[in-house]
Amino acid sequence: MSDASLFLHIALSLSFVGLVGLGIGRALDAWVRLAPTGADDEGALAD
């Protein structure tokens, strides 16, 4: 495998990982925004 091919593969892999990270970040942001508010939620951790 030549150096150019190796660097291209690494660059594309990092780009893919970056795009996946953005997608996960957006999904988590939307999930948090849609979460119900209030301290008396049944799913909330309590002492």
Jmol script that loads the backbone (N, CA, C; Angstrom):
load data "model"
ATOM      1  N   MET A   1       0.860  -1.176   0.000  1.00  0.00           N
ATOM      2  CA  MET A   1       0.000   0.000   0.000  1.00  0.00           C
ATOM      3  C   MET A   1       0.904   1.235   0.000  1.00  0.00           C
ATOM      4  N   SER A   2       0.677   2.102  -0.944  1.00  0.00           N
ATOM      5  CA  SER A   2       1.530   3.290  -1.036  1.00  0.00           C
ATOM      6  C   SER A   2       1.168   4.293   0.049  1.00  0.00           C
ATOM      7  N   ASP A   3       2.072   5.235   0.276  1.00  0.00           N
ATOM      8  CA  ASP A   3       1.837   6.246   1.307  1.00  0.00           C
ATOM      9  C   ASP A   3       0.606   7.086   1.005  1.00  0.00           C
ATOM     10  N   ALA A   4       0.412   7.465  -0.254  1.00  0.00           N
ATOM     11  CA  ALA A   4      -0.743   8.291  -0.624  1.00  0.00           C
ATOM     12  C   ALA A   4      -2.044   7.547  -0.351  1.00  0.00           C
ATOM     13  N   SER A   5      -2.074   6.278  -0.686  1.00  0.00           N
ATOM     14  CA  SER A   5      -3.270   5.472  -0.448  1.00  0.00           C
ATOM     15  C   SER A   5      -3.538   5.329   1.050  1.00  0.00           C
ATOM     16  N   LEU A   6      -2.489   5.146   1.810  1.00  0.00           N
ATOM     17  CA  LEU A   6      -2.636   5.019   3.256  1.00  0.00           C
ATOM     18  C   LEU A   6      -3.166   6.312   3.869  1.00  0.00           C
ATOM     19  N   PHE A   7      -2.595   7.447   3.470  1.00  0.00           N
ATOM     20  CA  PHE A   7      -3.049   8.731   4.001  1.00  0.00           C
ATOM     21  C   PHE A   7      -4.484   9.027   3.588  1.00  0.00           C
ATOM     22  N   LEU A   8      -4.859   8.660   2.363  1.00  0.00           N
ATOM     23  CA  LEU A   8      -6.236   8.856   1.911  1.00  0.00           C
ATOM     24  C   LEU A   8      -7.189   8.007   2.743  1.00  0.00           C
ATOM     25  N   HIS A   9      -6.804   6.775   3.005  1.00  0.00           N
ATOM     26  CA  HIS A   9      -7.638   5.891   3.821  1.00  0.00           C
ATOM     27  C   HIS A   9      -7.806   6.456   5.236  1.00  0.00           C
ATOM     28  N   ILE A  10      -6.731   6.933   5.829  1.00  0.00           N
ATOM     29  CA  ILE A  10      -6.797   7.514   7.176  1.00  0.00           C
ATOM     30  C   ILE A  10      -7.669   8.764   7.173  1.00  0.00           C
ATOM     31  N   ALA A  11      -7.514   9.621   6.169  1.00  0.00           N
ATOM     32  CA  ALA A  11      -8.309  10.850   6.091  1.00  0.00           C
ATOM     33  C   ALA A  11      -9.792  10.537   5.943  1.00  0.00           C
ATOM     34  N   LEU A  12     -10.126   9.581   5.101  1.00  0.00           N
ATOM     35  CA  LEU A  12     -11.532   9.215   4.922  1.00  0.00           C
ATOM     36  C   LEU A  12     -12.102   8.566   6.180  1.00  0.00           C
ATOM     37  N   SER A  13     -11.306   7.774   6.854  1.00  0.00           N
ATOM     38  CA  SER A  13     -11.763   7.148   8.096  1.00  0.00           C
ATOM     39  C   SER A  13     -12.036   8.195   9.170  1.00  0.00           C
ATOM     40  N   LEU A  14     -11.137   9.167   9.300  1.00  0.00           N
ATOM     41  CA  LEU A  14     -11.339  10.226  10.286  1.00  0.00           C
ATOM     42  C   LEU A  14     -12.545  11.086   9.938  1.00  0.00           C
ATOM     43  N   SER A  15     -12.762  11.338   8.658  1.00  0.00           N
ATOM     44  CA  SER A  15     -13.940  12.101   8.234  1.00  0.00           C
ATOM     45  C   SER A  15     -15.216  11.350   8.582  1.00  0.00           C
ATOM     46  N   PHE A  16     -15.215  10.048   8.341  1.00  0.00           N
ATOM     47  CA  PHE A  16     -16.385   9.233   8.660  1.00  0.00           C
ATOM     48  C   PHE A  16     -16.669   9.251  10.155  1.00  0.00           C
ATOM     49  N   VAL A  17     -15.639   9.082  10.961  1.00  0.00           N
ATOM     50  CA  VAL A  17     -15.807   9.102  12.417  1.00  0.00           C
ATOM     51  C   VAL A  17     -16.316  10.468  12.874  1.00  0.00           C
ATOM     52  N   GLY A  18     -15.818  11.538  12.270  1.00  0.00           N
ATOM     53  CA  GLY A  18     -16.285  12.873  12.611  1.00  0.00           C
ATOM     54  C   GLY A  18     -17.751  13.068  12.283  1.00  0.00           C
ATOM     55  N   LEU A  19     -18.178  12.586  11.122  1.00  0.00           N
ATOM     56  CA  LEU A  19     -19.588  12.716  10.745  1.00  0.00           C
ATOM     57  C   LEU A  19     -20.488  11.883  11.652  1.00  0.00           C
ATOM     58  N   VAL A  20     -20.039  10.704  12.010  1.00  0.00           N
ATOM     59  CA  VAL A  20     -20.812   9.873  12.940  1.00  0.00           C
ATOM     60  C   VAL A  20     -20.930  10.575  14.290  1.00  0.00           C
ATOM     61  N   GLY A  21     -19.843  11.186  14.745  1.00  0.00           N
ATOM     62  CA  GLY A  21     -19.876  11.920  16.008  1.00  0.00           C
ATOM     63  C   GLY A  21     -20.852  13.077  15.969  1.00  0.00           C
ATOM     64  N   LEU A  22     -20.897  13.798  14.849  1.00  0.00           N
ATOM     65  CA  LEU A  22     -21.865  14.889  14.718  1.00  0.00           C
ATOM     66  C   LEU A  22     -23.293  14.360  14.753  1.00  0.00           C
ATOM     67  N   GLY A  23     -23.528  13.251  14.089  1.00  0.00           N
ATOM     68  CA  GLY A  23     -24.865  12.657  14.088  1.00  0.00           C
ATOM     69  C   GLY A  23     -25.297  12.222  15.475  1.00  0.00           C
ATOM     70  N   ILE A  24     -24.393  11.604  16.209  1.00  0.00           N
ATOM     71  CA  ILE A  24     -24.707  11.185  17.577  1.00  0.00           C
ATOM     72  C   ILE A  24     -24.951  12.405  18.453  1.00  0.00           C
ATOM     73  N   GLY A  25     -24.145  13.444  18.281  1.00  0.00           N
ATOM     74  CA  GLY A  25     -24.333  14.668  19.058  1.00  0.00           C
ATOM     75  C   GLY A  25     -25.680  15.307  18.797  1.00  0.00           C
ATOM     76  N   ARG A  26     -26.080  15.355  17.535  1.00  0.00           N
ATOM     77  CA  ARG A  26     -27.389  15.934  17.204  1.00  0.00           C
ATOM     78  C   ARG A  26     -28.522  15.082  17.760  1.00  0.00           C
ATOM     79  N   ALA A  27     -28.386  13.769  17.688  1.00  0.00           N
ATOM     80  CA  ALA A  27     -29.424  12.885  18.213  1.00  0.00           C
ATOM     81  C   ALA A  27     -29.559  13.043  19.725  1.00  0.00           C
ATOM     82  N   LEU A  28     -28.441  13.120  20.428  1.00  0.00           N
ATOM     83  CA  LEU A  28     -28.497  13.310  21.878  1.00  0.00           C
ATOM     84  C   LEU A  28     -29.070  14.675  22.235  1.00  0.00           C
ATOM     85  N   ASP A  29     -28.725  15.697  21.470  1.00  0.00           N
ATOM     86  CA  ASP A  29     -29.258  17.031  21.714  1.00  0.00           C
ATOM     87  C   ASP A  29     -30.775  17.035  21.549  1.00  0.00           C
ATOM     88  N   ALA A  30     -31.272  16.404  20.487  1.00  0.00           N
ATOM     89  CA  ALA A  30     -32.717  16.338  20.269  1.00  0.00           C
ATOM     90  C   ALA A  30     -33.391  15.535  21.376  1.00  0.00           C
ATOM     91  N   TRP A  31     -32.763  14.466  21.820  1.00  0.00           N
ATOM     92  CA  TRP A  31     -33.339  13.627  22.868  1.00  0.00           C
ATOM     93  C   TRP A  31     -33.448  14.402  24.179  1.00  0.00           C
ATOM     94  N   VAL A  32     -32.412  15.165  24.513  1.00  0.00           N
ATOM     95  CA  VAL A  32     -32.429  15.946  25.751  1.00  0.00           C
ATOM     96  C   VAL A  32     -33.477  17.049  25.663  1.00  0.00           C
ATOM     97  N   ARG A  33     -33.610  17.680  24.504  1.00  0.00           N
ATOM     98  CA  ARG A  33     -34.604  18.745  24.348  1.00  0.00           C
ATOM     99  C   ARG A  33     -36.018  18.220  24.470  1.00  0.00           C
ATOM    100  N   LEU A  34     -36.257  16.978  24.066  1.00  0.00           N
ATOM    101  CA  LEU A  34     -37.594  16.395  24.127  1.00  0.00           C
ATOM    102  C   LEU A  34     -37.894  15.746  25.473  1.00  0.00           C
ATOM    103  N   ALA A  35     -36.895  15.640  26.323  1.00  0.00           N
ATOM    104  CA  ALA A  35     -37.092  14.992  27.623  1.00  0.00           C
ATOM    105  C   ALA A  35     -38.028  15.834  28.486  1.00  0.00           C
ATOM    106  N   PRO A  36     -38.886  15.188  29.254  1.00  0.00           N
ATOM    107  CA  PRO A  36     -39.775  15.947  30.137  1.00  0.00           C
ATOM    108  C   PRO A  36     -38.984  16.654  31.235  1.00  0.00           C
ATOM    109  N   THR A  37     -39.475  17.793  31.641  1.00  0.00           N
ATOM    110  CA  THR A  37     -38.810  18.547  32.699  1.00  0.00           C
ATOM    111  C   THR A  37     -39.526  18.321  34.017  1.00  0.00           C
ATOM    112  N   GLY A  38     -38.839  18.575  35.112  1.00  0.00           N
ATOM    113  CA  GLY A  38     -39.438  18.408  36.430  1.00  0.00           C
ATOM    114  C   GLY A  38     -38.613  17.466  37.278  1.00  0.00           C
ATOM    115  N   ALA A  39     -38.607  17.721  38.567  1.00  0.00           N
ATOM    116  CA  ALA A  39     -37.799  16.927  39.487  1.00  0.00           C
ATOM    117  C   ALA A  39     -38.524  15.671  39.953  1.00  0.00           C
ATOM    118  N   ASP A  40     -39.821  15.561  39.705  1.00  0.00           N
ATOM    119  CA  ASP A  40     -40.576  14.413  40.204  1.00  0.00           C
ATOM    120  C   ASP A  40     -40.810  13.350  39.124  1.00  0.00           C
ATOM    121  N   ASP A  41     -39.926  13.278  38.152  1.00  0.00           N
ATOM    122  CA  ASP A  41     -40.034  12.251  37.118  1.00  0.00           C
ATOM    123  C   ASP A  41     -39.786  10.880  37.735  1.00  0.00           C
ATOM    124  N   GLU A  42     -40.513   9.880  37.233  1.00  0.00           N
ATOM    125  CA  GLU A  42     -40.325   8.530  37.757  1.00  0.00           C
ATOM    126  C   GLU A  42     -38.954   7.975  37.405  1.00  0.00           C
ATOM    127  N   GLY A  43     -38.378   8.412  36.287  1.00  0.00           N
ATOM    128  CA  GLY A  43     -37.093   7.901  35.862  1.00  0.00           C
ATOM    129  C   GLY A  43     -35.919   8.615  36.499  1.00  0.00           C
ATOM    130  N   ALA A  44     -36.172   9.686  37.231  1.00  0.00           N
ATOM    131  CA  ALA A  44     -35.081  10.459  37.823  1.00  0.00           C
ATOM    132  C   ALA A  44     -34.497   9.722  39.022  1.00  0.00           C
ATOM    133  N   LEU A  45     -33.213   9.866  39.213  1.00  0.00           N
ATOM    134  CA  LEU A  45     -32.558   9.267  40.372  1.00  0.00           C
ATOM    135  C   LEU A  45     -32.858  10.107  41.607  1.00  0.00           C
ATOM    136  N   ALA A  46     -33.207   9.454  42.676  1.00  0.00           N
ATOM    137  CA  ALA A  46     -33.523  10.161  43.919  1.00  0.00           C
ATOM    138  C   ALA A  46     -32.826   9.464  45.080  1.00  0.00           C
ATOM    139  N   ASP A  47     -32.577  10.215  46.111  1.00  0.00           N
ATOM    140  CA  ASP A  47     -31.940   9.645  47.316  1.00  0.00           C
ATOM    141  C   ASP A  47     -32.921   8.810  48.103  1.00  0.00           C
TER     142      ASP A  47
END
end "model"
wireframe off; spacefill off
backbone 0.3
color backbone group
